[in-house]
Each structure stands twice: as C-alpha cells, then as structure tokens.
Amino acid sequence: MKLERLHITAFLGLAALVWWLVLGAPSVKWEYVQPFGTVVGVLFGFGTAFEYLLWRWSWLHGWFIKRPDLRGTWRVELQSDWIDPDTNTCEPVNICYMGVSQTQSTLQMHLMTKESESWFIAERISSSPSGIGYQVAGVYKNKPQTHLRGVRSEMHLGGVLLDTHGPANRPDTLTGEYWTDRKTKGRMTFTARLPAVFTRFDDADMAFDEA
C-alpha cells in the first residue's frame, strides 16, 4: 500500500499523542506542537521521493529494500503448448515484449505480442524459495486484437510465476511459466532489457532491432 499524506498525518499524530501522554500532558507546551504540520510535510515529501526514486538505490537493496528493480521493456521468448487448429501443431517460440512500470509499492507488467496484450490485475513479489533472488506472481487479463476474437482467440484470464536471476536488486534474466483459463500453459524467458517502457509491440520490436 502506498502511504498518502493522510496516513502519514494519522501515524505521526498517534506517535505524538503517545509521546505527549508518556511525558505527561500538563508539562508539554503548545509551542512544542506547532511544528507538527511542517514535520508532516517533510515526511510526505520524503515518502513521495522514496516511492518513486530513492527505492532504486542499489545500496538500499537486500537490507532495507527487498524488491527487485524490473523497470523497462524486456524481450521475452514465449513457448506455449497451445495447438494451432490450422496445423494441429504447437506454435514455435514466440518473441514478444514485456513493459514493466514500477514504484516501491506498485508493479504493472504489460505483455505485448503480435496478436494480443496482457496486463496484471494483481501481483505479489516475494523472496525466492531458494533464498537467492525473488519470485514474481501475478494474475493477468489478456485482450486479443478485435479481428481475432471469435476466430482464433478470446479474452481470458491467466496466472504467471517468474523467478529472477542475476543481481538481486536489478536482475538480468527472468524465467517462469504461465497458465490460462483456456486450459493452456507455457514457459517464458526474459532475455534482455531496455530502459524505456514501451506500450506497443511494434515500437518495442523496432527498439530492440536498433539496439
């Protein structure tokens, strides 16, 4: 949960009240309370900076921040067990792209293929069971292009479980698997990353070609 100014004010107010009662209410002068608004403002500013920027600092990771920095656009190799009804065979490895927007408390992963897009509707990041790196679990909603619906693909829900590899704070590879409510499943390998977050398949494809 992202802390808003109201939350900070409430927590700080409660801490000040407890401090006031412990010290003895009659002995605390009004001028001691007057800077309360300034303190809230400073804490809110720091909290905002921490949410969007400071959490990325590598020296904070591992002891103060336990969350990998996944921001950017990843090149993804996707292998599905879906059977193409036209050929009655599994599709070859599909190259697609995952745009990742992230703050300290939020994560949105947007998968872009030639035929569809998927977005997280729920996510969780936890330490890997191996004790090295992290696991990213998510539930997503897929939306095929309009002309494909009712022909070869429909909107559906799915889940994904990914493991990070490489530096814990900024991984260089992710691997995992996914499954859908269409009774299909497959594997995903994140092989490379660009810092920009793209929102269209064609743009991401062109950027990786140029890189």
C-alpha positions in Angstrom: 0.0 0.0 0.0 1.3 3.4 -0.9 1.3 5.8 2.1 -0.7 9.0 1.4 -0.4 12.3 3.3 -3.5 11.3 5.4 -1.8 8.1 6.5 1.4 9.9 7.5 -0.5 12.5 9.4 -2.5 9.9 11.3 0.6 7.8 12.2 2.6 10.8 13.2 -0.4 12.2 15.2 -0.7 8.9 17.1 3.0 8.8 17.8 2.8 12.5 19.1 -0.2 11.7 21.2 1.5 8.7 22.8 4.7 10.7 23.4 2.6 13.5 24.9 0.9 11.1 27.3 4.1 9.4 28.3 5.8 12.7 29.1 2.8 14.0 31.0 0.3 16.1 29.2 0.4 19.2 31.5 4.2 19.5 31.1 4.1 19.8 27.3 3.8 23.4 26.0 1.8 24.4 22.9 4.8 25.6 21.0 6.2 22.1 21.0 3.1 21.0 18.9 3.2 23.9 16.4 5.8 22.4 14.1 3.5 19.3 13.5 2.4 20.5 10.1 6.0 21.1 8.9 7.1 17.7 10.1 4.2 16.0 8.2 5.1 18.0 5.0 8.7 16.9 5.2 7.8 13.3 5.8 5.3 13.3 3.0 7.9 14.8 0.6 10.5 12.2 1.6 7.9 9.4 1.3 7.0 10.5 -2.2 10.6 10.7 -3.3 11.2 7.2 -1.7 8.2 5.8 -3.5 9.2 6.9 -7.0 13.0 7.3 -6.9 15.0 6.6 -3.8 14.0 2.9 -3.5 16.0 2.2 -6.7 19.4 3.0 -5.0 21.3 -0.2 -5.1 22.9 0.3 -1.6 19.5 0.1 0.0 18.7 -3.3 -1.5 19.0 -6.5 0.5 18.7 -4.9 3.9 16.2 -2.0 3.6 14.5 -2.8 0.3 13.6 -6.3 -0.6 12.1 -5.8 -4.0 13.9 -6.2 -7.4 14.0 -3.3 -9.9 12.3 -4.7 -13.0 11.6 -1.4 -14.8 11.9 -1.2 -18.5 10.9 -3.3 -21.5 12.1 -6.9 -21.7 12.4 -9.2 -24.7 10.5 -12.4 -23.9 10.7 -15.8 -25.5 7.4 -17.5 -25.0 6.8 -21.2 -25.6 3.1 -22.2 -25.4 1.5 -25.7 -25.5 -1.4 -24.2 -27.5 -2.3 -26.3 -30.6 -2.9 -24.3 -33.7 -6.1 -25.7 -35.2 -5.0 -25.0 -38.7 -1.8 -27.1 -38.5 -2.6 -29.3 -35.5 0.9 -28.5 -34.1 2.4 -26.4 -31.3 3.5 -22.9 -32.2 7.2 -22.2 -32.4 8.8 -20.0 -29.8 7.1 -16.6 -29.9 9.1 -13.4 -29.5 7.2 -10.8 -27.5 7.9 -7.9 -25.1 7.0 -7.1 -21.5 6.8 -3.4 -20.5 7.3 -3.0 -16.7 6.3 0.1 -14.8 7.2 0.0 -11.1 7.4 2.1 -7.9 8.4 1.0 -4.4 4.8 -0.3 -3.8 3.4 -0.9 -7.2 4.1 -3.2 -10.2 2.5 -3.3 -13.6 3.6 -5.8 -16.3 2.3 -5.4 -19.8 2.9 -8.2 -22.2 2.8 -7.3 -25.9 2.6 -9.9 -28.7 1.7 -9.5 -32.4 -1.8 -10.6 -31.7 -2.7 -9.6 -28.1 -1.9 -7.6 -25.0 -2.0 -8.7 -21.3 -2.0 -6.6 -18.1 -1.6 -7.5 -14.5 -4.7 -7.2 -12.4 -3.0 -8.5 -9.2 0.7 -9.1 -8.3 3.0 -10.1 -5.5 6.7 -10.1 -5.1 8.4 -12.4 -2.5 11.8 -13.8 -1.8 12.7 -16.9 -3.8 12.3 -20.2 -2.0 16.0 -20.8 -2.8 16.9 -17.7 -0.8 18.5 -16.1 -3.8 16.6 -13.5 -5.8 12.8 -13.1 -5.9 9.6 -14.6 -7.2 7.0 -12.5 -9.0 3.5 -13.9 -9.1 0.7 -12.3 -11.0 -2.8 -12.6 -12.3 -3.4 -11.1 -15.7 -6.1 -10.3 -18.2 -5.4 -10.9 -21.9 -7.1 -8.9 -24.7 -6.6 -10.2 -28.3 -6.9 -7.9 -31.3 -10.5 -7.3 -32.3 -10.4 -9.2 -35.6 -9.1 -12.3 -33.9 -11.9 -12.6 -31.3 -14.3 -15.4 -32.2 -11.9 -16.6 -34.8 -8.8 -18.0 -33.1 -8.5 -16.2 -29.7 -10.7 -14.9 -27.0 -10.2 -12.6 -24.0 -9.1 -14.6 -21.0 -7.5 -14.6 -17.6 -4.3 -16.3 -16.6 -1.6 -16.6 -14.0 2.2 -16.3 -14.1 5.1 -17.2 -11.8 8.5 -15.8 -12.5 12.0 -16.2 -10.9 14.7 -13.6 -11.1 18.3 -14.3 -11.9 21.5 -12.3 -11.7 21.9 -9.3 -9.4 19.2 -9.4 -6.8 18.5 -5.6 -7.0 18.4 -5.4 -10.8 18.1 -8.9 -12.4 19.4 -9.5 -15.9 17.1 -12.6 -16.6 13.7 -13.9 -15.6 12.3 -17.4 -16.2 9.0 -18.9 -15.4 5.7 -20.3 -16.5 2.1 -19.2 -17.1 -1.3 -20.9 -17.4 -4.7 -19.7 -18.6 -8.4 -20.4 -18.1 -8.4 -21.7 -21.7 -6.5 -24.8 -20.4 -3.2 -23.7 -22.0 0.2 -23.2 -20.4 3.7 -22.4 -21.3 7.2 -21.1 -20.4 8.6 -17.6 -20.5 12.3 -16.5 -20.6 13.1 -12.8 -20.3 16.4 -12.4 -22.2 17.2 -8.7 -22.5 16.0 -5.3 -21.3 15.9 -1.7 -22.5 15.3 1.1 -20.0 12.4 2.7 -21.9 8.9 1.4 -21.2 7.1 0.8 -24.5 3.3 0.3 -24.8 3.1 -1.1 -28.4 4.6 -4.3 -29.8 5.8 -2.6 -33.0 7.7 0.2 -31.0 9.4 -2.3 -28.8 10.3 -4.6 -31.7 11.9 -1.7 -33.6 13.8 -0.5 -30.5 15.3 -4.0 -29.9 16.2 -4.3 -33.6 18.1 -1.0 -33.4 19.8 -2.0 -30.1 
